[in-house]
């Protein structure tokens, strides 16, 4: 996210408006090998990178996810569309949650809906959740704009040449506090979930 000093808010809101996700119909309906999976994820989530050299997904990551029971094992070294959906969830969760928390959160989903041909499927769950998140972008943008404007009222008594830096710090602290509180709520919800069943 590039922040222009004169138009910080405009830059932030423009970045938020560009938030997107991989649509289920963009995911191949054929099983893929690991190399194909990493290439697909790299292309599909490229816009979420902070730096161009950042890696979205590596073979080591996939192996670790499987080893830690976050991902059902591949069939004959091939990964299905449902594997990719699980990997997308893991990609977003890993920025916020521990591996153990992600396992606790995903295990009931993958054990019940992975490979499910009747009723809800992994695709149904993914579409429902992504639709909900996409619908919240406007209200989140308004909330961030409100927090930004509030931060401009802080440090009014500071030396003029230091105000911008201090107000920026205030804005970041307010956003970080929101993340902290929401992370506490998420962890509490996960702590109340049953322990994941250990797979052999």
Backbone bond lengths (Angstrom), bond angles and torsions (degrees), N, CA, C in turn:
res aa  C-N    CA-C-N  psi(-1)  N-CA   C-N-CA  omega(-1)  CA-C   N-CA-C  phi
1 X - - - 1.446 - - 1.520 108.15 -
2 X 1.343 118.86 116.71 1.453 122.42 179.23 1.509 108.40 -87.83
3 X 1.338 115.89 124.85 1.461 119.24 -177.56 1.519 108.80 -109.18
4 X 1.318 117.72 115.36 1.446 124.78 175.55 1.522 107.30 -85.08
5 X 1.334 116.36 132.29 1.468 118.97 -176.16 1.519 111.23 -61.69
6 X 1.325 117.63 -37.27 1.466 120.38 -177.74 1.518 111.64 -76.24
7 X 1.312 116.69 -30.50 1.465 117.94 -174.90 1.520 110.73 -133.30
8 X 1.334 115.34 54.36 1.461 120.49 -177.27 1.517 111.29 -58.90
9 X 1.317 116.37 -48.40 1.460 120.46 -176.38 1.524 111.41 -61.09
10 X 1.333 116.87 -46.01 1.467 120.51 179.31 1.516 111.82 -58.47
11 X 1.330 115.95 -41.11 1.461 121.17 179.30 1.524 111.61 -65.06
12 X 1.336 115.87 -42.76 1.469 120.70 -179.92 1.525 110.35 -64.83
13 X 1.326 116.56 -46.68 1.462 119.97 -177.52 1.524 111.43 -66.24
14 X 1.334 116.25 -33.99 1.469 119.18 176.90 1.530 110.17 -65.23
15 X 1.339 116.56 -40.38 1.470 120.71 177.87 1.522 111.04 -61.90
16 X 1.338 116.15 -41.98 1.471 120.39 -179.93 1.520 110.65 -64.16
17 X 1.338 115.99 -39.81 1.478 119.40 -177.54 1.525 111.36 -66.23
18 X 1.344 117.59 -19.90 1.470 120.87 -179.15 1.522 112.39 -90.12
19 X 1.321 117.05 -1.81 1.475 119.56 -179.28 1.530 109.05 -61.44
20 X 1.308 115.21 129.54 1.467 119.82 -179.36 1.526 108.42 -142.22
21 X 1.303 116.28 178.49 1.456 120.63 179.50 1.524 109.27 -144.73
22 X 1.309 116.15 163.63 1.467 120.65 177.49 1.524 107.92 -73.62
23 X 1.323 116.47 122.50 1.468 120.72 178.99 1.534 109.14 -78.87
24 X 1.330 116.62 145.72 1.477 119.28 179.54 1.530 113.33 -55.22
25 X 1.354 117.19 -34.73 1.471 118.35 -178.75 1.529 112.77 -74.67
26 X 1.357 116.67 -7.31 1.464 120.02 175.57 1.540 110.98 -87.89
27 X 1.321 115.66 -11.84 1.469 120.03 -178.34 1.528 109.28 -86.22
28 X 1.324 117.69 128.30 1.472 119.57 -179.51 1.532 111.63 -57.07
29 X 1.319 115.70 142.56 1.462 121.10 178.67 1.524 112.39 -86.99
30 X 1.324 115.29 3.84 1.468 119.06 177.49 1.524 108.46 -107.05
31 X 1.326 115.94 153.24 1.460 120.08 178.58 1.528 109.87 -70.48
32 X 1.337 115.07 143.98 1.463 120.67 -175.46 1.528 111.39 -120.16
33 X 1.329 115.14 151.58 1.459 120.51 171.52 1.536 109.07 -79.23
34 X 1.312 116.35 165.87 1.460 121.06 -174.86 1.531 112.57 -56.43
35 X 1.326 117.84 -43.34 1.470 121.09 179.57 1.522 111.00 -59.58
36 X 1.322 115.85 -40.70 1.465 120.18 179.56 1.529 111.22 -67.25
37 X 1.333 115.90 -36.16 1.467 120.54 178.12 1.531 110.82 -63.64
38 X 1.339 116.47 -48.25 1.474 119.51 -178.09 1.530 110.61 -63.62
39 X 1.335 117.26 -38.18 1.469 120.84 177.92 1.532 110.37 -65.22
40 X 1.327 116.70 -45.11 1.468 120.57 179.95 1.529 111.28 -60.89
41 X 1.321 116.99 -46.49 1.467 121.18 -178.89 1.528 110.82 -65.43
42 X 1.328 116.07 -39.01 1.466 121.07 179.68 1.531 110.22 -60.77
43 X 1.328 116.18 -43.85 1.469 120.54 -179.06 1.531 111.09 -73.85
44 X 1.335 116.37 -41.79 1.463 119.90 -175.17 1.516 114.39 -71.33
45 X 1.341 116.99 -29.64 1.471 120.28 -176.70 1.528 112.42 -113.71
46 X 1.319 116.16 17.88 1.465 120.42 -176.90 1.535 112.57 -57.14
47 X 1.327 116.26 -36.36 1.469 119.45 -176.89 1.526 112.76 -70.12
48 X 1.326 117.45 -12.06 1.470 119.25 179.75 1.532 111.87 -88.43
49 X 1.333 117.26 -5.20 1.463 120.20 -178.79 1.523 110.55 -69.28
50 X 1.318 114.46 145.23 1.462 119.38 173.07 1.524 109.62 -83.77
51 X 1.343 115.18 -43.35 1.467 121.33 178.80 1.522 109.06 -123.69
52 X 1.341 117.28 146.08 1.471 120.09 -177.82 1.522 113.48 -56.05
53 X 1.339 117.24 -32.82 1.479 119.73 -176.89 1.523 113.30 -80.51
54 X 1.329 118.45 -6.83 1.468 121.20 178.69 1.524 110.48 -61.37
55 X 1.322 115.54 144.07 1.464 120.78 177.66 1.526 109.00 -102.09
56 X 1.325 116.49 130.52 1.465 121.34 177.38 1.523 109.54 -74.34
57 X 1.328 115.68 -46.70 1.461 120.79 -174.85 1.524 108.99 -154.46
58 X 1.327 116.33 138.13 1.466 120.58 176.77 1.531 108.79 -125.12
59 X 1.328 115.85 167.11 1.472 120.53 177.38 1.526 110.34 -60.15
60 X 1.331 116.01 -40.07 1.469 120.31 179.43 1.523 111.15 -60.78
61 X 1.333 115.92 -42.77 1.472 119.72 178.18 1.522 110.86 -60.26
62 X 1.333 116.86 -47.43 1.477 120.71 -179.24 1.528 110.16 -59.41
63 X 1.333 116.38 -45.23 1.475 120.31 179.11 1.529 111.31 -61.68
64 X 1.332 116.49 -40.49 1.467 120.31 178.51 1.528 111.83 -66.06
65 X 1.325 116.36 -39.09 1.470 119.79 179.27 1.530 110.22 -64.00
66 X 1.335 115.61 -41.64 1.469 119.77 178.86 1.530 110.21 -66.04
67 X 1.341 116.13 -42.09 1.465 121.44 -179.23 1.531 111.45 -64.19
68 X 1.343 116.06 -33.50 1.467 121.00 -179.14 1.531 112.79 -93.22
69 X 1.321 116.83 15.88 1.470 123.08 175.68 1.534 114.13 63.97
70 X 1.320 116.73 24.20 1.468 119.23 176.23 1.529 110.31 -85.14
71 X 1.303 115.12 -21.87 1.461 120.85 -172.58 1.519 109.60 -133.70
72 X 1.343 118.00 128.24 1.464 119.18 174.62 1.530 110.24 -59.85
73 X 1.326 118.13 149.36 1.470 119.93 -177.54 1.526 111.78 -65.73
74 X 1.348 116.62 151.19 1.469 119.59 177.34 1.521 110.50 -71.27
75 X 1.313 115.78 161.90 1.465 120.85 176.15 1.522 107.67 -105.00
76 X 1.322 115.45 116.54 1.475 121.82 -177.30 1.527 111.17 52.42
77 X 1.337 115.18 44.82 1.473 123.86 177.77 1.525 113.21 65.41
78 X 1.338 116.39 15.74 1.468 119.58 178.84 1.529 109.94 -114.91
79 X 1.335 114.71 145.85 1.459 122.04 -176.76 1.530 109.50 -113.49
80 X 1.325 115.47 138.30 1.466 121.27 -176.57 1.531 110.70 -90.96
81 X 1.325 114.35 176.51 1.469 121.33 175.25 1.531 109.98 -57.76
82 X 1.326 116.07 -36.93 1.470 120.02 -179.42 1.526 111.63 -66.95
83 X 1.330 116.88 -34.68 1.465 120.24 174.27 1.532 109.68 -59.61
84 X 1.331 115.62 -43.83 1.468 119.63 -178.72 1.527 110.38 -63.77
85 X 1.323 117.55 -41.61 1.469 120.58 178.44 1.535 110.28 -60.60
86 X 1.335 116.12 -43.88 1.472 120.14 178.23 1.527 110.23 -62.75
87 X 1.325 117.46 -40.59 1.464 121.73 179.93 1.534 111.39 -64.67
88 X 1.326 116.83 -35.88 1.476 119.84 177.73 1.527 109.97 -65.68
89 X 1.335 116.83 -44.66 1.470 119.28 176.21 1.536 110.23 -58.19
90 X 1.330 116.23 -46.52 1.473 120.69 -179.51 1.524 110.28 -59.60
91 X 1.328 116.90 -41.52 1.471 121.42 -178.57 1.527 110.86 -57.13
92 X 1.318 116.64 -44.40 1.467 119.37 -179.42 1.532 112.09 -75.74
93 X 1.323 116.97 -38.99 1.469 119.98 -178.04 1.536 112.11 -67.57
94 X 1.335 117.12 -34.17 1.475 118.98 -170.41 1.520 112.74 -67.31
95 X 1.326 117.53 -16.86 1.462 120.31 176.49 1.523 112.15 -74.44
96 X 1.323 115.74 -13.30 1.460 120.12 -171.72 1.525 113.50 -127.42
97 X 1.341 116.46 -31.60 1.463 120.44 -171.01 1.527 112.41 -118.39
98 X 1.318 115.56 157.02 1.463 120.98 175.82 1.536 109.50 -74.07
99 X 1.325 115.68 162.00 1.468 121.62 177.47 1.532 109.82 -57.56
100 X 1.333 116.68 -42.31 1.470 120.68 -179.65 1.531 111.10 -62.46
101 X 1.342 116.65 -42.06 1.472 120.42 178.93 1.532 110.89 -64.84
102 X 1.328 116.00 -40.18 1.476 119.12 179.46 1.528 109.96 -65.08
103 X 1.322 116.39 -39.85 1.466 120.28 177.79 1.531 110.10 -61.10
104 X 1.340 116.66 -46.08 1.472 121.20 179.86 1.520 110.76 -61.19
105 X 1.316 116.09 -38.72 1.460 121.53 -177.35 1.527 112.57 -73.69
106 X 1.332 116.28 -42.14 1.471 120.14 -174.40 1.528 114.66 -85.97
107 X 1.338 117.10 -27.09 1.472 119.61 -173.88 1.529 113.43 -54.75
108 X 1.363 119.03 -46.96 1.471 117.45 179.10 1.533 112.89 -64.28
109 X 1.330 116.40 -29.32 1.469 120.61 -179.95 1.528 110.13 -72.73
110 X 1.342 116.10 -52.19 1.473 118.52 -176.92 1.529 111.79 -68.48
111 X 1.341 117.45 -36.32 1.470 118.67 -177.91 1.529 111.45 -69.50
112 X 1.330 117.08 -30.16 1.470 120.02 -176.72 1.530 113.13 -94.26
113 X 1.336 117.38 -34.71 1.463 119.59 -170.78 1.528 114.64 -114.00
114 X 1.326 118.12 -12.56 1.469 120.46 179.07 1.528 108.55 -71.41
115 X 1.321 116.48 121.53 1.470 120.10 -179.10 1.516 113.37 77.56
116 X 1.334 116.41 14.15 1.465 120.62 -179.24 1.532 109.89 -84.03
117 X 1.309 117.20 117.89 1.463 120.98 -178.22 1.523 113.05 -93.34
118 X 1.338 116.55 -11.43 1.469 118.92 179.28 1.529 108.96 -125.08
119 X 1.319 115.96 143.34 1.468 119.45 -178.41 1.517 110.63 76.83
120 X 1.333 115.75 -153.02 1.456 120.65 -179.16 1.522 111.14 -64.45
121 X 1.329 115.29 141.50 1.456 121.24 176.86 1.529 108.16 -120.85
122 X 1.312 116.23 172.99 1.461 121.07 175.58 1.531 110.36 -59.09
123 X 1.338 115.84 -37.58 1.465 120.04 179.59 1.522 110.87 -64.22
124 X 1.337 117.01 -43.44 1.473 121.03 178.44 1.528 110.70 -58.99
125 X 1.325 116.24 -44.29 1.466 120.94 -178.42 1.522 109.73 -65.46
126 X 1.317 116.70 -44.95 1.467 121.51 -179.71 1.529 111.01 -60.41
127 X 1.336 116.22 -46.68 1.474 120.26 -179.42 1.529 111.38 -62.28
128 X 1.333 116.53 -43.00 1.464 121.01 -178.93 1.532 110.91 -62.76
129 X 1.326 116.00 -47.53 1.468 120.85 -177.86 1.529 110.79 -66.14
130 X 1.332 117.33 -45.20 1.466 120.29 -179.01 1.528 111.37 -65.74
131 X 1.324 117.16 -36.75 1.465 120.42 176.25 1.519 111.20 -61.96
132 X 1.322 116.26 -41.16 1.472 121.28 178.76 1.529 110.08 -64.02
133 X 1.335 116.39 -46.89 1.471 119.63 -178.64 1.523 111.12 -63.32
134 X 1.335 116.89 -42.83 1.468 120.90 -179.13 1.529 110.27 -61.62
135 X 1.338 116.72 -36.68 1.468 120.31 -177.98 1.529 112.28 -70.56
136 X 1.333 117.07 -15.20 1.466 120.82 -177.17 1.526 113.45 -94.21
137 X 1.321 117.55 -5.07 1.461 119.98 -173.44 1.529 111.84 -61.50
138 X 1.333 117.83 -43.52 1.472 120.26 -178.90 1.522 112.06 -61.21
139 X 1.342 116.22 -45.32 1.468 118.77 -178.85 1.527 110.99 -68.38
140 X 1.331 117.59 -33.90 1.465 120.40 176.50 1.521 110.58 -66.43
141 X 1.334 116.43 -40.69 1.471 120.34 178.69 1.528 110.24 -61.28
142 X 1.330 116.32 -41.77 1.477 119.87 178.95 1.524 110.79 -64.90
143 X 1.327 116.58 -39.08 1.457 120.54 -179.88 1.530 110.64 -65.85
144 X 1.335 116.65 -41.60 1.471 120.60 178.63 1.529 110.08 -65.68
145 X 1.332 116.54 -39.84 1.475 120.22 177.06 1.525 110.58 -60.94
146 X 1.330 116.66 -40.43 1.477 121.12 179.43 1.529 110.48 -64.60
147 X 1.339 116.30 -44.22 1.466 120.38 179.67 1.535 110.18 -63.72
148 X 1.325 115.82 -40.19 1.471 119.93 179.21 1.525 110.86 -62.16
149 X 1.327 115.72 -46.49 1.475 119.41 -179.00 1.530 110.74 -63.94
150 X 1.329 116.74 -36.60 1.468 120.69 177.32 1.525 110.57 -64.45
151 X 1.340 115.86 -38.72 1.478 119.39 -178.91 1.526 111.45 -65.75
152 X 1.338 117.50 -26.39 1.467 120.52 179.24 1.530 112.00 -70.09
153 X 1.335 116.22 -15.49 1.476 120.20 177.91 1.530 112.05 -89.69
154 X 1.332 117.20 -4.26 1.467 119.60 -179.45 1.527 110.37 -86.37
155 X 1.319 115.52 161.19 1.471 123.85 176.74 1.526 113.61 54.56
156 X 1.323 115.50 39.12 1.471 120.16 179.63 1.528 111.55 -63.95
157 X 1.344 116.61 -27.20 1.467 120.16 -177.49 1.531 113.13 -92.04
158 X 1.328 116.97 -1.00 1.464 120.10 -179.75 1.527 109.95 -73.73
159 X 1.349 117.43 156.19 1.470 119.22 175.47 1.531 110.30 -54.18
160 X 1.314 115.96 142.18 1.473 120.86 -172.34 1.529 112.64 -57.20
161 X 1.341 116.23 -38.56 1.462 118.50 -177.63 1.534 112.91 -74.83
162 X 1.351 117.39 -6.38 1.465 121.17 179.01 1.534 112.59 -108.61
163 X 1.318 116.29 -11.25 1.476 120.39 -174.23 1.521 112.59 -59.53
164 X 1.328 116.83 -47.23 1.476 120.03 -175.35 1.527 110.44 -59.04
165 X 1.332 116.59 -45.09 1.460 121.20 -179.30 1.526 110.54 -63.75
166 X 1.328 117.22 -43.37 1.466 121.45 -178.95 1.528 111.67 -69.08
167 X 1.335 116.71 -38.12 1.469 120.07 178.10 1.529 110.88 -67.36
168 X 1.329 115.64 -36.62 1.464 120.31 176.48 1.531 109.75 -63.69
169 X 1.345 115.77 -41.79 1.459 120.89 177.36 1.528 110.27 -62.38
170 X 1.319 116.64 -41.98 1.468 122.13 178.75 1.533 110.80 -61.81
171 X 1.326 116.42 -42.77 1.464 122.42 179.45 1.536 110.04 -62.13
172 X 1.327 116.59 -46.82 1.469 121.15 179.63 1.527 110.37 -62.89
173 X 1.342 117.00 -42.01 1.472 120.40 178.97 1.525 111.15 -61.10
174 X 1.332 117.18 -40.68 1.467 120.62 179.47 1.524 111.12 -64.52
175 X 1.328 116.73 -43.56 1.469 120.77 177.93 1.525 110.22 -64.77
176 X 1.336 116.40 -42.16 1.470 120.61 -179.95 1.526 110.55 -64.06
177 X 1.330 117.35 -36.66 1.464 120.43 178.69 1.532 110.07 -63.83
178 X 1.339 116.98 -41.46 1.467 121.03 176.60 1.528 110.86 -58.21
179 X 1.339 115.61 -46.57 1.466 120.41 179.91 1.522 110.08 -63.01
180 X 1.334 116.67 -43.12 1.464 121.79 -179.25 1.529 111.05 -59.87
181 X 1.338 116.21 -47.70 1.471 120.39 -178.57 1.531 110.07 -64.03
182 X 1.324 117.20 -44.84 1.464 120.27 -179.32 1.530 110.98 -65.67
183 X 1.335 116.81 -36.34 1.471 120.47 177.14 1.529 110.05 -64.01
184 X 1.332 117.55 -39.94 1.463 121.23 177.48 1.537 110.73 -60.92
185 X 1.335 115.93 -42.27 1.469 120.80 179.42 1.530 110.15 -64.93
186 X 1.339 116.51 -45.02 1.470 120.95 179.15 1.527 110.46 -59.09
187 X 1.344 116.45 -46.70 1.462 120.22 -178.77 1.525 111.70 -63.92
188 X 1.323 116.69 -36.82 1.474 120.21 177.52 1.528 110.05 -64.00
189 X 1.335 116.94 -44.04 1.465 121.10 178.58 1.527 110.96 -62.26
190 X 1.328 116.28 -41.61 1.472 120.35 179.34 1.525 110.34 -67.11
191 X 1.334 116.88 -39.90 1.477 120.43 179.28 1.526 111.98 -61.18
192 X 1.330 116.24 -27.23 1.466 120.56 179.57 1.525 112.95 -84.67
193 X 1.336 116.56 -5.11 1.467 120.57 179.72 1.530 109.95 -84.13
194 X 1.338 117.73 154.75 1.475 119.83 177.17 1.525 110.80 -64.07
195 X 1.322 115.45 150.76 1.471 120.18 175.06 1.522 108.76 -61.79
196 X 1.350 117.44 139.57 1.467 118.69 178.74 1.528 111.61 -65.40
197 X 1.330 114.27 145.93 1.472 119.08 177.63 1.526 107.79 -73.00
198 X 1.322 115.54 130.32 1.464 119.86 -179.20 1.517 110.32 -76.25
199 X 1.346 114.89 126.75 1.462 119.97 178.13 1.510 108.98 -92.56
200 X 1.320 115.89 147.92 1.463 119.30 177.81 1.517 109.64 -75.69
